[in-house]
Amino acid sequence: MPVTVLLVDDEPLVRAGLRAVLAAQPDIEVVGEAADGAAVIPLVRSLRPDVVAMDIRMPLLDGIEATRAVLRTVAEPPKILVVTTFEDDEYVYEALRAGADGFLLKRSRPEEIVHAVRLVAAGESLLFPASVRQLAARYGAGRADAEPLAKARLTEREAEVLRLMARGLTNAEIAAALVVGAETVKSHVSAVLAKLGARDRTQAVIAAYESGFVAPR
């Protein structure tokens, strides 16, 4: 089954470019388009896309509020990939805090766009470690109390896995770094998410930065 994608951007040229890039892939299908976040929920419910490529700044309902609305009202929400012009924008950080699974720069090369869609569809968070550290340092430090993370009672190995997640490592890279099997890492990641009450890796990483558990460098 192909990965299905809904494109949401108020610029027709951007939607056309994304559609051309994604539709050229045999394993990806663009199932719909919208020009504003206000149209996202009915389209998500009717089309059931795997991934929503969501612009941040739109006239009626921006991508941050649209992301919150989807995650709050849709029973089995799609993955949300924020599409942005500037990676160091506070709006990007707020979108990640709202529950987006990652972000994609509008100037990305076609192969990067395709990779991003496949990655988030597979359940991996699309994080750019340097960018996320900069965003966390600028907008996130001290925003959250450290107590919830302390109460999570992560084991020493789970804490180590979270630190590696915050550096942007994939499960395979974490497994190589810790010299353990991929399934072991997957179990640790699942335990970290459950203990933190995080929807996905992105939310866990943001919690780690905002609580001071991991310091942006």
N, C-alpha and C positions, 0 to 999 in steps of 0.2 A: 504494500500500500504506500502511495506517495505521501510525503509530508505536505499537509495542506496549510496555506498561508492566507491571512487576511491583511491587506495593506491599508493603513490609515495615515493619511497625510493630506494637508490642505493644498499642497502644490501638485497639480496634475503632472508636471514634468517629472517630479520625484517618483510619483507612483508609476508612471510609464517606464522610467528607468529601472526601478526595482522589479516590475513585472517582466520586462524583457530579460533581465539577468536570471531571475528565478525560473521563468517558464521554459528557459532553454535547458533546464536540468531534467533528466528523465524521472528522478525520484522526488521532485517538488512540483506542486500544483497550486497556483494562485486561484483561490476560490471566490474572492470578492475584494472590493475596494470601498473606502469611505473617505470623505473629505474632512470629517470632524469627529472628535471623540464622542459626541452626543449620539452618533449612529452606531457605536461599537456594540453595545449590549444586544440589541435586536439582531444584528448580523452574526454575532458570536453564537447566539441561541439558535439561529436558523441554519447557519453554515457549519457550525462545530469545527472551526479550524484548529489545527494543532499549534500553530504559532500566529501571534498577532504582531506585525511589524508596525510599531506605534510612534508617530511623531510626537514630540513633547509640546511644542507651542502651536496651538490651533485656536481659532477665534471663539467658538462657543464653549467647548469643553476640552481642556488641555489633556495631554497624555497622562499626567500624574493623576488627575481626578478620574479619568477614564480607566486607568489601571486599578485604582482603588475600587471603583464601581464594579468592574468585572470580577475581581477577586471576592468582593463582598456578596454579590448576587448570583453568580453562576456556580452551579453545583460542582461541575468538573471543569474549572477554568483552563483556558489554553495557556501555553507559555507566552510571555510577553517580552518582546525584544524592542527596546526603545531605540528609535532612530534619531540621531541628533547631529547638529552642526559642530558644536563645541564640546569637547570631552571634559573640560574643566568647569562646566556650567553647574551652578547650584541646582538647577532643574534636573540635571542628570542624577545627582545624589538623591534628591527628593523622590525621583521616579524609582530608584533602586530601593529606597526605604519603603515606598508604597507597595512594593512587591514585584517589580519588574525583574526578569531573570537575567538581564544583561543589557548592554547597550552597543549600538553600532553607529559608526560615524558615516555621515552621508557621503563623504569623500572616499569611502572604502573601495578597494578594488573589487571587481566582480567575484573573484574567487574568495575574497574575505566575506562578502555578503552571503554567498552560498554556504560557506563553512559555518558562519554564525547561525544561520537558520537550522542547519543540520545538528549543530551542537546543542542548542537549546531544546530542539525537538527530542533529542535523545536523553534529556534530563540533566545535562551539564550546564552550569551557569557560565555565561560568557563575561568574564571579568578580565580587565586589563590591569594587572597588578600595580604598575606604577601610577596609572590614572586613579585607581581606587584609593591608593594610599594618599595621593594628593588631595582627592576629594574629601577623604576622611579627616585629613589634617586641617583642611580649610573650613569644612562645614560640620563635621561630625564629632570632633573631640569634645568629650564632656557632656554630650547631649543625653546620654543614658547613664543610669545608676549602675554601678558594678555589682550590686547585690543580686539581681536575677541570675547573672552568669555564675556568681559564687554559689548560689543556691542550686545550680544545675548539677553540682558535684561531679564534674567531669573527671574521669580517671586520668592518670598521667599520660597514657597513650592517646586518649581522646583529646586532651589539651594540645598535645603535640600535633595531632592531625588537624585540629582547628587552626593552629598557627601556620601550618603548611597550606591549608585551604586559603588563608588570608593572603598568602604570597601568590596565589593564583595557580597553584599546582593542581593538575588533574589527578584522578584516582590512580592512574598508572604511574604518574610521576611521584606521587606520595608513596606508593608501594615500593618503587625503586629507592627512594630516599630512606625509607625505614627498613628496607630489605625484608618485606613481608609480601604475602600474596594479595592479588587484587581484590579477592572476595573478602579478605580480612579488612582491608581498607574500606570497602563498601559497607561492611558491618559497623565499623567505627564511625563513618560519616553518618550513617542512619541513626546511630546512638546519639551523636552530637546534635543532630537536627531535632530529634525527639526530646532530648533533655532541655534544649534551648527554646523549644516550641517554635522553631523556625520552619517556614514553608519550604525553603530550599537553601542551597549553599550561599547564595547572595545574602539572604537575610542573616544567616549565621555569621558571615564575615563582617557585615555591618555592625551587628551586635558586639562582635569582638573588638572592633575599632572604637565604637562609641563608648564602651564600658572601660576602655583603657587596657583590656586584656592583651591586645596587640597594639603596639605603638606605631603610628605612621612614621615612616622614615624617608 
